[in-house]
């Protein structure tokens, strides 16, 4: 089966400087949830920006449905890929429903305004995500977890084929992390193709089908979660001794990892 998203022999560097990473090869199949792990500065967010078409590769190519993203128009790419960033600040106190409805922008003409159908779609998505009660509330006056859910709703309003999540739980408390992770897992189970960066390796066992580990020397390992989430690969990726533990019964085991302390 041809991959939904394919990154082939990709290299990237800023302004002619040394490469951030090189020779990256990743295939993401439709319905996969690929989690990218790695230390700060390893280039995870940069890779998302390359997939999104924001940054041009130094070499190699990225294809979606077998088509090089360089041949997509800006509008075509916006209808194909949605991205949920770590942080977002609205310059004006839009209502949460208005922020979600902004996801329809790739489908509007230059002077066209959202239709009643666009508004109904936006509200329906908020209802499906369990955040319809936020529709009339100012986006600037809701909590961080609620804002992240609104951004997910906005991205779904684009009706993309792939969603990129850039550390979606990095600024959230324990409860809101769980809420966002459950939503991402549900999206994956419902057929959405997802690529997500994270600073929390334990989240991979919760929602990932595949994992890619980036270190400072490039790709450490990639593949199915059960094959790649090992102490050896995690230790190499983070340059710290990592131990994996298991808890629970034989039928309901939970795995988690921690840095080893002497």
Secondary structure as GFF3:
##gff-version 3
##sequence-region A 1 262
A	DSSP	beta_strand	5	13	.	.	.	ID=ss1
A	DSSP	beta_strand	19	28	.	.	.	ID=ss2
A	DSSP	beta_strand	33	38	.	.	.	ID=ss3
A	DSSP	alpha_helix	44	51	.	.	.	ID=ss4
A	DSSP	beta_strand	59	64	.	.	.	ID=ss5
A	DSSP	beta_strand	67	68	.	.	.	ID=ss6
A	DSSP	three_ten_helix	69	71	.	.	.	ID=ss7
A	DSSP	alpha_helix	74	80	.	.	.	ID=ss8
A	DSSP	beta_strand	81	84	.	.	.	ID=ss9
A	DSSP	alpha_helix	96	101	.	.	.	ID=ss10
A	DSSP	three_ten_helix	102	107	.	.	.	ID=ss11
A	DSSP	alpha_helix	116	128	.	.	.	ID=ss12
A	DSSP	three_ten_helix	132	134	.	.	.	ID=ss13
A	DSSP	three_ten_helix	139	141	.	.	.	ID=ss14
A	DSSP	alpha_helix	144	157	.	.	.	ID=ss15
A	DSSP	beta_strand	162	166	.	.	.	ID=ss16
A	DSSP	alpha_helix	174	189	.	.	.	ID=ss17
A	DSSP	beta_strand	193	197	.	.	.	ID=ss18
A	DSSP	alpha_helix	201	207	.	.	.	ID=ss19
A	DSSP	beta_strand	210	215	.	.	.	ID=ss20
A	DSSP	beta_strand	218	224	.	.	.	ID=ss21
A	DSSP	alpha_helix	225	228	.	.	.	ID=ss22
A	DSSP	alpha_helix	231	238	.	.	.	ID=ss23
A	DSSP	beta_strand	242	248	.	.	.	ID=ss24
A	DSSP	beta_strand	253	259	.	.	.	ID=ss25
###
